Amino acid sequence: MNTVCHRHVYAAMGFTVAYAMAWTIASFLLDPSVPYDAIEALNWATNAEFGSPKNPYMVGGIMAVSQLLEPAIPITLYWYLSHFVGVAIGMAGVWLLSRRVLGNNDIALLSLMSLNLTGVTSFDIIPYNDNYLLIMLWPYVFLFFIKAIYDSAYHWFSLAVVTGLAAMSKYSTFAFLPFMLIYILAVPEARKAYKSPVFHLAVLLFLLLLVPNAVWLHDHDYAACNWVQSQLSCRFTLDTAIAFGAVFYPVLLLPMILTLLGGRWNLPDTAERRAVLFVFVTPLLLILAFFSFHSGGRITEWIQPFAILTPVALLSLLNMGPIKSLRGVSYSLLALSIAVWVGYSTVLKQNIHGAGAKRAYLKSVSVELNNLWREKYHEPLKFVGGGEFSHWLTFYAPDRPRIAVLWSNSRKPNIYSANINARDILDNGALLVSDPGAVCCQTNFADAISDCPAINISETQAYSFVTKDGQTLNLTLAFSPPHRSGPQ
């Protein structure tokens, strides 16, 4: 029995490690540029605050590690590495949760391998700076919830930590908490928690993890809450059902395959399975109902992390006793994983539909503009501003400049620099960059210097470059020299 158990452990751990390595290498070597979410994450990391205009503090906190690891690990490599290490940790969590809830090593391995049916754990995770953290943490939220009730009260501490960190990664984690509380109140065995001082200390620990962000929200006019509200409009829409189908249909293929092989649907026959289904499915149905009457362009992004727990929920409703070989299904899903990776790599390598050249110019242009500044003023580029194009310089320019935007409770900018003032921008100067297509003589950088009206634009300059597909893009540059520099 121990040999069988060890074989499953090696298989699960070997797969997750190989998965993280393969996807990190392919993405780092072939992806032409990081997504805009990486710019946001780096900005929030540089600000080193306990919150941001869109997320709590974990997104910036994890990205801040990249600044400690440079130059040993380039920041671009760190972006992909952190994502797929997080995904691998979450996949291992799904395996552990399945072992505990479903009670069978073969089924647990199948649950892990079934994640290969969805792109949420592979190419779909790359563009987001927060979803990978939920995929990493949510399986452990459910695992420790089950273990705290049915194994040991001391797991309330584990639950408090992972749930607090998940909540400080993305506020959607709070969707599970009311139903955890209802389950604890409704189930006698779970209700024993209220008599344990461990439970109350764990609640206190959880709240302590939230307090810094609560203070930040209060001081910044609840910017993250206002941002979420700005993404919604009240109207009936079928977009939500389409989004749910797009996110969950790959994983829903699993029970279809298993029923064809002889699996049978049945009600969950253990308390652990009922707990997982209640805490996971109930909020998901309520979210579906809510967004059916509230249109939001980010609905697909918001619900994608729920896919990580779907295999455990579905397998809790299936009796797989009649299936002769679950291992064969797992091997097939492993083969699918390899095929998806090969397909992704091929699309980028062969530049199919321009996928391998999208925004490939960002790094080279950022380096060139950085050098242009240094040649002109013989000082590091400390601040950039202007259009959204300038934001990319904060990631790709060698001097790693900050954005010349100050925080304002009225404007609530998404990208800004904390702990600086207008004097800092004036003393160090700034390079202002328009978005592509701007006509030099007609470009007005008034908005870009609104935080520092005293800034002096000494000259403007037209700048153009050619992309890999032969397209010529034009920018307008404006130079505000460092205040302490001599005449140029």
C-alpha positions as CSV (number, residue, x, y, z in Angstrom):
1,M,0.0,0.0,0.0
2,N,2.8,2.4,0.9
3,T,4.5,1.7,-2.5
4,V,1.3,2.5,-4.3
5,C,0.8,5.7,-2.3
6,H,4.4,6.8,-3.0
7,R,4.0,6.1,-6.7
8,H,1.0,8.4,-6.8
9,V,2.9,11.1,-4.8
10,Y,5.8,10.9,-7.2
11,A,3.5,11.0,-10.2
12,A,1.6,14.1,-8.9
13,M,4.6,16.0,-7.8
14,G,6.6,15.1,-10.9
15,F,3.8,16.3,-13.2
16,T,3.3,19.6,-11.4
17,V,7.0,20.4,-11.4
18,A,7.4,19.5,-15.0
19,Y,4.3,21.5,-15.9
20,A,5.6,24.6,-14.2
21,M,9.0,24.3,-15.9
22,A,7.6,23.6,-19.4
23,W,5.2,26.5,-19.4
24,T,7.6,28.9,-17.9
25,I,10.3,28.1,-20.5
26,A,7.9,28.2,-23.4
27,S,6.3,31.5,-22.3
28,F,9.6,33.2,-21.4
29,L,11.4,32.3,-24.6
30,L,8.5,32.7,-27.1
31,D,6.0,35.2,-25.7
32,P,6.9,38.6,-27.4
33,S,5.9,40.7,-24.4
34,V,4.4,40.6,-21.0
35,P,0.7,41.7,-20.7
36,Y,-0.3,45.1,-19.3
37,D,-1.2,43.4,-16.0
38,A,2.6,43.0,-15.4
39,I,2.9,46.8,-15.6
40,E,0.2,47.2,-13.0
41,A,1.8,44.6,-10.7
42,L,5.2,46.2,-10.9
43,N,3.8,49.6,-10.2
44,W,1.9,48.4,-7.1
45,A,5.1,46.6,-6.0
46,T,7.2,49.7,-6.4
47,N,4.6,51.7,-4.4
48,A,4.9,49.1,-1.5
49,E,1.5,49.9,-0.2
50,F,-1.1,47.6,1.4
51,G,-3.5,48.0,-1.5
52,S,-3.9,49.2,-5.1
53,P,-6.7,50.8,-7.2
54,K,-7.8,47.3,-8.3
55,N,-6.6,44.7,-5.9
56,P,-5.4,44.2,-2.3
57,Y,-1.8,43.9,-1.4
58,M,-0.7,40.4,-2.4
59,V,-0.4,41.2,-6.2
60,G,2.1,43.9,-5.5
61,G,3.7,41.9,-2.7
62,I,4.5,38.9,-4.8
63,M,5.8,41.1,-7.6
64,A,8.0,43.0,-5.2
65,V,10.0,39.8,-4.8
66,S,11.2,40.2,-8.4
67,Q,13.0,43.4,-7.4
68,L,14.9,41.4,-4.8
69,L,15.9,38.7,-7.2
70,E,17.1,40.9,-10.0
71,P,19.5,40.6,-11.8
72,A,19.8,36.9,-11.0
73,I,16.3,36.4,-12.3
74,P,15.2,38.9,-15.0
75,I,11.8,40.5,-14.2
76,T,10.3,39.1,-17.4
77,L,11.3,35.6,-16.4
78,Y,10.0,36.2,-12.9
79,W,6.5,37.1,-14.3
80,Y,6.1,33.7,-16.0
81,L,7.9,31.8,-13.3
82,S,5.8,33.2,-10.5
83,H,2.6,32.4,-12.5
84,F,3.4,28.8,-13.3
85,V,4.9,28.0,-9.9
86,G,1.7,29.4,-8.4
87,V,-0.3,27.3,-10.8
88,A,1.7,24.2,-9.9
89,I,1.2,24.7,-6.2
90,G,-2.5,25.1,-6.8
91,M,-2.6,21.9,-8.9
92,A,-0.8,20.1,-6.1
93,G,-3.5,21.5,-3.8
94,V,-6.3,20.0,-6.0
95,W,-4.6,16.6,-5.8
96,L,-4.3,16.9,-1.9
97,L,-7.9,18.1,-1.6
98,S,-9.1,15.2,-3.9
99,R,-7.2,12.6,-1.9
100,R,-8.8,13.9,1.3
101,V,-12.3,14.4,0.0
102,L,-12.6,11.6,-2.5
103,G,-10.5,9.1,-0.6
104,N,-8.9,7.4,-3.6
105,N,-5.4,7.9,-5.1
106,D,-6.4,7.1,-8.6
107,I,-9.3,9.5,-8.5
108,A,-7.1,12.2,-7.0
109,L,-4.6,11.8,-9.8
110,L,-7.5,11.9,-12.3
111,S,-8.7,15.1,-10.7
112,L,-5.3,16.6,-11.1
113,M,-4.9,15.5,-14.7
114,S,-8.4,16.8,-15.6
115,L,-7.1,20.3,-15.2
116,N,-5.4,19.8,-18.6
117,L,-8.8,20.1,-20.1
118,T,-8.9,23.8,-19.3
119,G,-6.7,26.7,-20.5
120,V,-7.2,28.5,-17.2
121,T,-4.1,26.8,-15.8
122,S,-1.9,27.3,-18.9
123,F,-2.1,30.1,-21.5
124,D,-5.2,31.8,-20.1
125,I,-3.4,32.5,-16.8
126,I,-0.5,34.5,-18.3
127,P,-2.4,37.8,-18.9
128,Y,-3.6,38.2,-15.3
129,N,-1.7,39.5,-12.2
130,D,-4.2,38.1,-9.7
131,N,-5.9,35.0,-10.9
132,Y,-2.9,32.8,-10.6
133,L,-2.8,33.6,-6.9
134,L,-6.4,32.4,-6.5
135,I,-5.5,29.2,-8.4
136,M,-2.6,28.7,-6.0
137,L,-4.5,29.3,-2.8
138,W,-8.2,28.3,-3.3
139,P,-7.6,24.6,-3.2
140,Y,-5.9,25.0,0.2
141,V,-8.7,27.1,1.5
142,F,-11.0,24.1,0.9
143,L,-8.5,21.6,2.1
144,F,-7.9,23.3,5.4
145,F,-11.6,24.0,5.9
146,I,-12.3,20.2,5.7
147,K,-9.3,19.3,7.8
148,A,-10.1,21.9,10.5
149,I,-13.6,20.4,10.9
150,Y,-12.9,16.7,10.5
151,D,-9.2,16.2,11.4
152,S,-7.7,18.7,13.8
153,A,-8.9,22.1,15.2
154,Y,-5.4,23.5,14.7
155,H,-6.0,23.6,11.0
156,W,-8.2,26.6,11.7
157,F,-4.9,28.5,11.8
158,S,-3.9,27.1,8.4
159,L,-7.3,28.1,7.1
160,A,-7.0,31.6,8.5
161,V,-3.6,32.2,6.8
162,V,-4.4,30.8,3.3
163,T,-7.9,32.4,3.3
164,G,-6.5,35.8,4.4
165,L,-3.8,35.7,1.7
166,A,-6.3,34.6,-0.9
167,A,-8.7,37.5,0.2
168,M,-5.7,39.9,-0.1
169,S,-5.0,38.5,-3.6
170,K,-8.5,39.2,-4.9
171,Y,-11.7,40.2,-3.1
172,S,-13.7,37.4,-4.9
173,T,-12.4,35.1,-2.2
174,F,-15.0,36.6,0.2
175,A,-17.7,34.8,-1.9
176,F,-16.9,31.5,0.0
177,L,-16.8,32.9,3.5
178,P,-20.6,33.3,4.3
179,F,-21.2,29.7,3.2
180,M,-18.3,28.4,5.3
181,L,-20.0,30.2,8.2
182,I,-23.4,28.7,7.4
183,Y,-21.9,25.2,7.2
184,I,-20.2,25.6,10.6
185,L,-23.5,26.8,12.1
186,A,-25.6,24.1,10.5
187,V,-23.5,21.0,11.0
188,P,-23.1,19.7,14.6
189,E,-19.6,18.4,14.1
190,A,-18.5,21.7,12.6
191,R,-20.3,23.7,15.3
192,K,-17.9,22.4,17.9
193,A,-15.4,24.9,16.6
194,Y,-17.2,27.7,18.5
195,K,-16.2,26.0,21.8
196,S,-12.5,25.9,20.8
197,P,-10.2,28.9,21.6
198,V,-8.2,27.9,18.5
199,F,-11.1,28.8,16.3
200,H,-11.4,32.3,17.8
201,L,-7.7,33.0,17.6
202,A,-7.7,31.9,14.0
203,V,-10.5,34.3,13.2
204,L,-8.5,37.0,14.9
205,L,-5.4,36.1,12.8
206,F,-7.6,36.2,9.6
207,L,-8.8,39.7,10.5
208,L,-5.3,40.9,11.2
209,L,-4.4,40.0,7.6
210,L,-7.2,42.2,6.4
211,V,-6.7,45.2,8.6
212,P,-3.8,46.8,6.6
213,N,-5.8,46.7,3.4
214,A,-8.9,48.1,5.2
215,V,-6.9,51.1,6.3
216,W,-5.5,51.6,2.8
217,L,-9.0,51.5,1.3
218,H,-10.2,54.1,3.9
219,D,-7.3,56.4,3.1
220,H,-7.8,56.1,-0.7
221,D,-11.6,56.6,-0.8
222,Y,-12.2,52.8,-1.4
223,A,-10.7,53.0,-4.8
224,A,-10.8,49.2,-5.5
225,C,-14.5,49.0,-4.6
226,N,-15.2,52.0,-6.8
227,W,-13.3,50.3,-9.7
228,V,-15.3,47.1,-9.4
229,Q,-18.6,49.2,-9.4
230,S,-17.4,51.1,-12.5
231,Q,-17.1,47.8,-14.4
232,L,-20.8,46.9,-13.9
233,S,-24.1,48.1,-15.4
234,C,-27.5,46.9,-14.4
235,R,-29.2,45.1,-17.3
236,F,-30.2,41.5,-18.2
237,T,-27.6,39.8,-20.3
238,L,-26.8,36.4,-21.7
239,D,-23.1,37.2,-21.8
240,T,-22.8,35.7,-18.3
241,A,-24.1,32.3,-19.4
242,I,-21.8,32.5,-22.4
243,A,-18.8,33.3,-20.2
244,F,-19.7,30.5,-17.8
245,G,-19.9,28.1,-20.7
246,A,-16.5,29.3,-22.0
247,V,-14.8,28.8,-18.7
248,F,-16.4,25.6,-17.5
249,Y,-17.2,23.6,-20.7
250,P,-13.7,22.1,-20.9
251,V,-13.8,20.7,-17.4
252,L,-17.4,19.6,-17.9
253,L,-16.1,17.2,-20.5
254,L,-14.7,15.1,-17.7
255,P,-18.0,13.7,-16.3
256,M,-19.2,13.2,-19.9
257,I,-16.1,11.0,-20.5
258,L,-16.5,9.1,-17.2
259,T,-20.2,8.4,-17.7
260,L,-19.5,7.0,-21.1
261,L,-16.9,4.7,-19.4
262,G,-19.5,3.5,-16.9
263,G,-19.5,6.1,-14.2
264,R,-22.8,6.9,-12.5
265,W,-24.1,10.1,-11.0
266,N,-25.0,9.9,-7.3
267,L,-25.5,12.2,-4.3
268,P,-22.4,12.9,-2.3
269,D,-22.1,10.2,0.4
270,T,-19.7,11.8,2.8
271,A,-19.8,14.9,4.9
272,E,-16.6,16.2,3.3
273,R,-18.0,16.0,-0.2
274,R,-21.2,17.7,0.9
275,A,-19.1,20.5,2.5
276,V,-17.1,21.1,-0.6
277,L,-20.2,21.2,-2.8
278,F,-22.1,23.5,-0.6
279,V,-19.3,26.0,-0.1
280,F,-18.2,26.0,-3.7
281,V,-21.4,25.5,-5.8
282,T,-23.7,27.8,-3.9
283,P,-21.8,31.0,-4.3
284,L,-21.0,30.1,-7.9
285,L,-24.8,29.8,-8.7
286,L,-25.5,33.1,-6.9
287,I,-22.7,34.8,-8.9
288,L,-24.3,33.4,-12.1
289,A,-27.6,34.8,-11.1
290,F,-26.2,38.2,-10.1
291,F,-24.2,38.7,-13.3
292,S,-27.2,37.7,-15.4
293,F,-28.6,41.1,-14.4
294,H,-25.4,43.0,-14.2
295,S,-23.3,43.3,-17.3
296,G,-19.6,43.4,-16.8
297,G,-16.9,43.1,-19.4
298,R,-14.6,41.2,-17.1
299,I,-17.0,38.4,-16.1
300,T,-14.9,35.8,-17.9
301,E,-11.7,36.9,-16.1
302,W,-13.5,37.0,-12.7
303,I,-14.9,33.5,-12.9
304,Q,-11.9,31.7,-14.4
305,P,-10.3,30.8,-11.0
306,F,-13.4,28.8,-10.1
307,A,-12.4,26.3,-12.7
308,I,-9.5,25.0,-10.5
309,L,-12.0,23.5,-8.0
310,T,-14.5,22.2,-10.5
311,P,-13.0,18.7,-10.9
312,V,-13.2,18.0,-7.2
313,A,-16.9,19.2,-7.1
314,L,-17.8,17.1,-10.2
315,L,-16.0,13.9,-9.0
316,S,-17.8,14.2,-5.7
317,L,-21.0,13.5,-7.6
318,L,-19.8,10.5,-9.5
319,N,-19.5,6.8,-8.6
320,M,-16.6,5.6,-10.6
321,G,-16.6,2.0,-9.3
322,P,-17.7,0.5,-12.6
323,I,-14.8,2.1,-14.5
324,K,-12.1,-0.5,-15.0
325,S,-9.1,1.8,-15.5
326,L,-9.0,5.4,-14.3
327,R,-5.3,5.3,-15.0
328,G,-5.9,5.1,-18.8
329,V,-8.0,8.3,-18.6
330,S,-5.3,10.0,-16.6
331,Y,-2.7,9.0,-19.2
332,S,-4.9,10.4,-22.0
333,L,-5.2,13.7,-20.2
334,L,-1.5,13.8,-19.7
335,A,-1.0,13.4,-23.4
336,L,-3.5,16.2,-23.9
337,S,-1.4,18.4,-21.7
338,I,1.7,17.8,-23.9
339,A,-0.3,18.4,-27.0
340,V,-1.6,21.8,-25.7
341,W,1.9,22.9,-24.8
342,V,3.3,21.9,-28.2
343,G,0.4,23.7,-29.9
344,Y,0.9,26.9,-27.8
345,S,4.7,26.8,-28.5
346,T,4.1,26.3,-32.2
347,V,1.7,29.2,-32.5
348,L,4.2,31.6,-31.0
349,K,7.2,30.2,-32.7
350,Q,5.6,30.2,-36.2
351,N,4.0,33.6,-35.4
352,I,0.5,32.3,-36.4
353,H,-1.9,35.2,-36.8
354,G,0.8,37.5,-35.4
355,A,0.8,35.8,-32.0
356,G,4.6,35.6,-31.9
357,A,5.1,39.3,-32.7
358,K,2.4,41.1,-30.8
359,R,4.0,44.1,-29.1
360,A,7.5,42.6,-29.7
361,Y,8.8,46.2,-30.2
362,L,8.1,47.3,-26.6
363,K,11.4,46.2,-25.1
364,S,13.6,47.6,-27.9
365,V,11.8,50.9,-28.1
366,S,11.9,51.3,-24.3
367,V,15.6,50.7,-24.3
368,E,16.2,53.1,-27.1
369,L,14.1,55.9,-25.4
370,N,16.0,55.2,-22.2
371,N,19.3,55.6,-24.0
372,L,18.1,58.8,-25.8
373,W,17.4,60.3,-22.4
374,R,20.8,59.4,-21.0
375,E,22.6,60.7,-24.1
376,K,20.7,64.0,-23.6
377,Y,21.1,64.6,-19.9
378,H,23.7,62.1,-18.7
379,E,21.5,61.0,-15.8
380,P,19.2,58.0,-15.2
381,L,15.7,58.3,-16.5
382,K,13.7,58.6,-13.2
383,F,10.1,59.5,-14.4
384,V,8.0,58.9,-17.5
385,G,4.5,60.1,-18.4
386,G,2.1,60.8,-21.2
387,G,0.0,58.1,-22.9
388,E,-0.4,54.5,-21.9
389,F,2.6,53.6,-24.1
390,S,4.8,55.4,-21.5
391,H,3.7,52.8,-18.9
392,W,5.7,50.1,-20.7
393,L,8.9,52.0,-20.0
394,T,8.5,51.4,-16.3
395,F,8.9,47.7,-17.0
396,Y,11.2,47.5,-20.0
397,A,13.5,50.6,-19.7
398,P,16.8,49.7,-18.1
399,D,16.5,52.6,-15.6
400,R,13.1,51.3,-14.5
401,P,11.6,54.8,-14.3
402,R,8.5,55.5,-12.2
403,I,5.3,57.0,-13.6
404,A,5.0,60.8,-13.2
405,V,1.5,60.6,-11.7
406,L,0.6,61.3,-8.1
407,W,-2.3,59.7,-6.2
408,S,-5.6,61.6,-6.2
409,N,-8.8,60.5,-4.4
410,S,-10.8,62.3,-7.0
411,R,-9.1,60.9,-10.1
412,K,-8.0,57.5,-8.6
413,P,-5.4,56.7,-11.2
414,N,-4.7,53.0,-11.8
415,I,-0.9,53.6,-12.3
416,Y,0.7,56.2,-10.0
417,S,3.7,56.7,-7.9
418,A,3.3,56.7,-4.1
419,N,5.7,58.5,-1.7
420,I,6.8,61.1,-4.1
421,N,5.7,64.7,-4.8
422,A,5.8,67.3,-7.6
423,R,9.3,68.5,-6.4
424,D,10.7,65.0,-7.1
425,I,9.4,65.1,-10.6
426,L,10.7,68.6,-11.2
427,D,14.2,67.9,-9.8
428,N,14.7,64.7,-11.8
429,G,12.9,65.6,-15.0
430,A,10.6,63.4,-17.0
431,L,10.3,61.9,-20.5
432,L,6.7,62.2,-21.8
433,V,5.7,59.8,-24.5
434,S,2.5,59.9,-26.5
435,D,0.5,56.9,-27.6
436,P,1.3,55.7,-31.2
437,G,-0.3,57.7,-34.0
438,A,0.0,61.1,-32.3
439,V,1.0,64.0,-34.6
440,C,3.9,65.9,-33.1
441,C,2.7,69.4,-33.7
442,Q,-0.8,68.6,-32.3
443,T,0.2,66.6,-29.2
444,N,-0.8,68.2,-25.9
445,F,0.8,66.8,-22.8
446,A,-1.3,69.0,-20.4
447,D,-2.9,66.0,-18.7
448,A,0.5,64.4,-18.3
449,I,1.9,67.4,-16.3
450,S,-1.3,68.2,-14.4
451,D,0.3,66.8,-11.2
452,C,3.3,69.1,-11.7
453,P,2.2,72.3,-13.5
454,A,5.7,73.9,-12.9
455,I,7.3,71.3,-15.1
456,N,9.1,72.8,-18.1
457,I,8.9,71.0,-21.5
458,S,12.1,72.1,-23.2
459,E,11.5,70.4,-26.5
460,T,9.3,67.9,-28.4
461,Q,10.5,65.4,-30.9
462,A,8.9,63.0,-33.4
463,Y,9.9,59.4,-33.1
464,S,9.0,56.5,-35.3
465,F,9.8,52.8,-35.4
466,V,8.9,49.8,-37.6
467,T,7.3,46.7,-36.1
468,K,8.1,43.1,-37.1
469,D,5.1,43.0,-39.4
470,G,6.4,46.1,-41.3
471,Q,4.0,48.7,-39.7
472,T,5.4,52.1,-39.0
473,L,4.3,53.6,-35.7
474,N,4.8,57.2,-34.7
475,L,5.3,58.7,-31.2
476,T,5.7,62.2,-29.9
477,L,8.3,62.7,-27.2
478,A,8.5,65.7,-24.9
479,F,11.5,66.3,-22.6
480,S,11.4,68.0,-19.3
481,P,15.1,68.3,-18.2
482,P,16.2,67.6,-14.7
483,H,15.9,70.8,-12.7
484,R,19.4,70.5,-11.3
485,S,21.0,69.9,-14.7
486,G,23.0,72.7,-16.3
487,P,22.2,74.1,-19.8
488,Q,22.2,71.6,-22.5
